[in-house]
Amino acid sequence: MKKQDLEQLNRYNFRTLCNALSRPGSVHKAQKAFDSYALAIASVLLYAEVSFINLTKEDFWAIHALCNAKQENINNADYIFTNNVDNQLIESVKKGSFKDPEFSATIIHCFDSNIEQMPYKLSGAGIETYTTQHYPLSKEAMESFLRANEHFPMGHEIYFLNIQNGEVKALSRTTHLEAI
């Protein structure tokens, strides 16, 4: 592995995540850290004051040692790294409160190019009129996402990270989805 400036890499990937979340339906490219896109995103998001759960096959030992984030169960974690987003997962993660919406969980769905992606029509903040995009999200999971986000500002954000090419897409709590 070649030497990297982790701080510079984190700034680049932070901007990638911000751009993806502020413009749902757009695709952005992350850069690898520790020879992994998932670890690169974890390096950006995790620090000592937050908690996470790793439900992927990725080994988070190095990130955990660097950032000292607390490992937590799925109901209490701030960040959920997973290879599968279904309605059961969406319904089990925390979604904050009206007083403290920032205590909601963020889901990072790490998937590979072989997974089936469904087409959705997106509208809402950051989208001019509407756009169409494919996501590795079942119709049932999409409906759970919309239910969890129906009482703004409570809700979730979901990042979709292709672990083979580093492409990042996101859905914010203000995004409305419609199956095509």
C-alpha positions in Angstrom: 0.0 0.0 0.0 1.4 3.4 -0.9 1.6 6.1 1.6 -1.4 8.4 1.8 -2.2 11.7 3.3 -5.2 10.6 5.3 -6.3 14.1 6.2 -6.3 15.2 2.6 -8.1 12.0 1.5 -10.7 12.5 4.3 -11.4 16.1 3.1 -11.9 14.9 -0.5 -14.2 12.1 0.6 -16.1 14.4 3.0 -16.9 16.7 0.0 -18.0 13.6 -2.0 -20.4 12.7 0.7 -21.7 16.2 1.1 -22.3 16.6 -2.7 -24.1 13.2 -2.9 -26.4 14.1 0.0 -27.1 17.6 -1.1 -28.0 16.5 -4.7 -29.9 13.2 -4.4 -29.8 11.3 -7.7 -26.3 12.5 -8.5 -23.3 10.1 -8.6 -19.9 11.0 -7.1 -16.6 9.1 -6.8 -14.8 8.4 -3.5 -11.1 7.6 -3.2 -9.8 4.5 -1.4 -8.1 4.6 2.0 -6.5 1.4 3.4 -7.2 -0.1 0.0 -11.0 0.1 0.6 -13.8 2.4 -0.3 -15.8 1.4 2.7 -12.9 2.1 5.1 -12.3 5.4 3.4 -15.9 6.5 4.1 -15.7 5.1 7.6 -12.5 7.2 8.1 -14.5 10.3 7.3 -17.6 9.6 9.4 -16.3 7.9 12.5 -14.7 9.7 15.5 -14.6 9.3 19.3 -18.0 10.9 20.0 -20.1 8.7 17.6 -21.0 5.1 17.5 -21.3 2.6 14.7 -22.0 -1.0 13.8 -20.3 -2.9 11.0 -22.6 -5.4 9.3 -20.3 -5.8 6.3 -17.5 -8.3 5.5 -15.0 -5.5 5.8 -12.5 -5.5 8.7 -12.9 -2.2 10.6 -10.1 -2.9 13.1 -7.7 -0.2 11.7 -10.5 2.5 11.5 -11.7 1.6 15.0 -8.1 1.9 16.3 -7.6 5.3 14.6 -10.9 7.0 15.5 -11.9 5.2 18.7 -15.6 5.4 17.8 -17.9 3.2 20.0 -19.2 0.0 18.6 -22.9 -0.2 19.3 -25.9 -2.4 18.5 -28.1 -1.6 15.5 -30.8 0.2 17.5 -28.4 2.7 19.0 -25.6 3.2 16.4 -25.1 6.5 14.8 -23.7 4.9 11.6 -24.7 1.6 10.2 -22.4 0.0 7.6 -24.2 -2.8 5.9 -24.3 -5.0 2.8 -28.1 -5.2 2.9 -30.7 -2.5 3.4 -34.2 -3.9 3.9 -37.4 -2.6 5.6 -36.5 -4.4 8.8 -33.1 -2.6 9.1 -34.7 0.8 8.3 -37.4 0.3 10.9 -34.9 -0.8 13.6 -32.4 2.2 13.5 -32.9 5.4 15.4 -34.5 8.4 13.8 -34.0 11.1 16.3 -36.8 13.3 17.6 -38.4 16.6 16.8 -36.2 18.2 19.4 -33.0 16.4 18.5 -33.2 15.2 14.9 -29.4 15.0 14.7 -29.6 11.9 16.8 -30.9 9.9 13.8 -28.8 7.1 12.3 -27.1 7.3 8.9 -27.0 4.1 6.9 -24.1 3.3 4.6 -25.1 0.6 2.1 -21.9 -1.0 0.8 -22.8 -3.0 -2.3 -21.1 -4.4 -5.4 -21.9 -3.9 -9.1 -23.7 -7.3 -9.3 -26.6 -6.4 -7.1 -30.0 -5.6 -8.7 -30.9 -1.9 -8.7 -34.4 -0.7 -9.0 -35.4 2.5 -10.9 -36.9 5.4 -8.8 -38.3 8.8 -9.6 -36.8 11.3 -7.1 -38.1 14.7 -6.1 -37.4 17.0 -3.2 -34.7 19.3 -1.9 -31.6 19.5 -4.1 -33.5 18.1 -7.1 -34.8 20.4 -9.9 -38.4 19.1 -10.6 -37.5 15.4 -10.6 -34.8 12.9 -11.6 -34.6 9.2 -12.2 -31.9 7.0 -10.6 -31.3 3.3 -9.9 -30.7 2.2 -6.3 -30.1 -1.2 -4.7 -33.3 -0.7 -2.6 -36.4 -2.9 -2.7 -39.8 -1.3 -3.0 -40.6 -2.5 0.6 -37.4 -0.8 1.9 -38.2 2.3 -0.1 -41.6 2.4 1.6 -40.0 2.0 5.0 -37.6 4.8 4.2 -40.5 7.1 3.3 -42.4 6.2 6.5 -39.3 6.9 8.7 -38.9 10.3 7.0 -42.5 11.4 6.9 -42.2 13.7 10.0 -39.4 16.0 9.1 -36.9 16.8 10.6 -36.8 13.2 11.9 -35.6 10.5 9.7 -32.6 8.9 8.0 -30.0 9.4 5.3 -28.8 6.5 3.3 -25.5 6.5 1.4 -25.1 3.9 -1.4 -21.4 3.0 -1.9 -20.3 0.8 -4.7 -17.4 -1.0 -3.1 -16.0 -2.0 -6.6 -15.7 1.4 -8.2 -16.2 4.0 -5.4 -19.4 5.5 -6.8 -21.5 7.2 -4.1 -25.2 8.1 -4.2 -27.4 9.3 -1.4 -30.9 9.8 -0.3 -31.7 12.5 2.2 -34.6 12.6 4.6 -36.2 15.2 2.4 -36.1 13.0 -0.7 -39.3 11.6 -2.0 -39.1 8.4 -4.0 -41.6 6.8 -6.4 -41.0 3.3 -7.9 -41.0 3.3 -11.7 
